[in-house]
Amino acid sequence: MKASPQAQLRLLELAEIDAELGRIAHRRRGLPEHAEVADLMSREAQLRDSIASVTAQLSDLKREQAKAEADVEQVRTRIERDRQRLDGGMVSSPRELENLQSEVQSLRRRQSDLEEIVLDVMERRESAQARLDGDTEQRGQAGAELERVAARRDAALAELDEQAEKAGARRAGVADATPPDLLDLYDKLRAQYGGVGAAALRQRRCQGCNLTLNTVDLNAIRVAPDDEVLRCEECRRILVRTPESGL
């Protein structure tokens, strides 16, 4: 392939711009805010699920407490009724009186047991409410932090997008001034060799593979016409001669 020395030098401009675009893309992917946002979103989702679970638990405990309190009230009512019968002299039979007194004692034990159940439910409900309050507060904090980190990430991405847009515009200008066949070869090689399609020859060293050329290759380059498009024998990238080639 033939191309003027000026056209070949443009490939080095393209390579520099493409490297810049690659660095910008790398910075986009590597922004620490990406991981922070992901962690905060995961944390917020965990808290949301926890809040839903505790809310359901509180609802169950509320019904459980209401039932236990109703049971206590029912036993109290029966005790009060039996006491009225005892205090009012409505029972004359000694056997019936003994049975009624025994029932009152049994009901009081039952009342004590039920009141313990009510206290236990109240303590569990209080603990669940404290957990709900804590999770709700933490979710609010996580949400606020997520907004701050997302805003910082978006600002960094916008800045990188602006840099990429400017570099892309410069690349388009250089590409338009490059012969199409040379540009096609450069792009093909860039896709094959890690994003680097052309490299400068400086001080007898290929800047693409960083290997020093041997004497035979250097002699072949010295006698090659200026418009001949050369390839590095080691990495096969386009090798562009420069004033610093050391030929």
Secondary structure, DSSP 4 states (H G I P E B T S, - for coil): -B--HHHHHHHHHHHHHHHHHHHHHHHHHH-HHHHHHHHHHHHHHHHHHHHHHHHHHHHHHHHHHHHHHHHHHHHHHHHHHHHHHHHTT----HHHHHHHHHHHHHHHHHHHHHHHHHHHHHHHHHHHHHHHHHHHHHHHHHHHHHHHHHHHHHHHHHHHHHHHHHHHHHHHHHHHTS-HHHHHHHHHHHHHTTT--EEEEETTEETTT--BPPHHHHHHHHHS-TTBPEE-TTT--EEEE-TTS--
